[in-house]
Amino acid sequence: MLIVFDLDDTLIDTSGTITPYKLKEFLTFLVRRGIDVGDWENAIAEITQLDKQCVTSKDTVRFTLERYGAVHLYPAALALYSEPLPKDFRIPTTPHAKNVLEVLHSRGNRLALVTGGKKDYQLEKIEKAGLEPALFSKIMVPADMKKRSAYESLLKDFLVLPGDCVVVGDRIPMDLVPAHDLGFRTVHMRWGRGHLWKKEKWIERSISDLSELLEIL
Ligand SMILES: [Mg+2]
């Protein structure tokens, strides 16, 4: 079996650690640029609430800038989101992620990681979470967040049939829909933004702890 993982909010707890940190950075940036965000605690609470409803952090940034009449700051604000994290910043994995990867690997499965975003930043997250890159036969970072072509190239590289591949991810439209279109099996990780979507009939399993994979794969 080829098991393809998403990174953010699937293997690592992005929404619990990186997101709150980046939201504060973003608000601090706005204040430095002379934007009146009002009461700091309120502003944090509001942007946190907004972020939970948004499908991507780009949307959070855009809606917030529109609200403060500061859309001209969009490129600079977005750049903040993929700036390196502080040296001592540690990112926890989601529960049991490391153990599950090791067990699935030891059972003879091939593992791959397909994560959208800026390559350096995504690799930094893998390192800061202490995930073992050697467990993955392939790590792909498609810059445009479009995963379909990455999945297709995995089929060619590993000479596997779609039915022998499973994708595990939290975002149904980005991670699972293109996989399902290609005939892959799909597992929805309900973590972080993964809570935004309801279970779809075609999704094989919905989980909130990766150790549930050990029973089905
Ligand atoms: Mg994700």
Residues whose N, C-alpha, C, O or C-beta is under 5 A from the ligand:
A	BS01	MG	D6 L7 D8 D9 T10 D170 R171
